[in-house]
Amino acid sequence: MYDSCMQTVLDRIDDKQFDSPDEAQSSIYNTIPVEGVGEPGQSEGEG
């Protein structure tokens, strides 16, 4: 199941080649809905 979910995310990314791992990660995070990664700037255990 994980492979099919990841493939769905990768299919949404227009770029097919990246200059760095950080660029690839950024593209992936920009594609995943906020519900999938949490609110920007939040981390567990704070507060």
Wavefront OBJ file of the C-alpha trace (Angstrom):
o trace
v 0.000 0.000 0.000
v 2.820 2.411 0.841
v 4.270 2.069 -2.652
v 0.977 2.942 -4.334
v 0.481 5.973 -2.053
v 4.001 7.216 -2.753
v 3.484 6.711 -6.492
v 0.309 8.813 -6.325
v 2.255 11.648 -4.666
v 5.115 11.406 -7.162
v 2.657 11.484 -10.071
v 1.459 14.909 -8.857
v 4.958 16.436 -9.013
v 5.741 18.167 -12.298
v 9.535 17.950 -11.909
v 11.065 14.633 -12.892
v 14.633 15.509 -11.895
v 15.962 17.373 -8.862
v 19.259 19.115 -8.166
v 19.387 17.987 -4.538
v 17.625 15.791 -2.006
v 16.312 18.952 -0.308
v 14.661 20.065 -3.549
v 12.994 16.663 -3.946
v 11.822 16.719 -0.325
v 10.404 20.212 -0.741
v 8.476 19.178 -3.854
v 7.046 16.148 -2.070
v 6.027 18.150 1.013
v 4.395 20.792 -1.185
v 2.302 18.052 -2.818
v 1.128 16.235 0.327
v -2.004 17.704 1.963
v -1.384 19.457 5.292
v -3.315 16.676 7.019
v -0.588 14.289 5.875
v 2.352 16.209 7.329
v 0.818 18.454 10.004
v 0.789 22.196 10.337
v 3.971 24.014 9.256
v 6.157 24.912 12.217
v 4.516 22.481 14.623
v 6.421 19.773 16.380
v 5.451 17.095 18.823
v 6.164 17.633 22.481
v 6.206 21.418 22.570
v 3.773 23.487 24.508
l 1 2 3 4 5 6 7 8 9 10 11 12 13 14 15 16 17 18 19 20 21 22 23 24 25 26 27 28 29 30 31 32 33 34 35 36 37 38 39 40 41 42 43 44 45 46 47
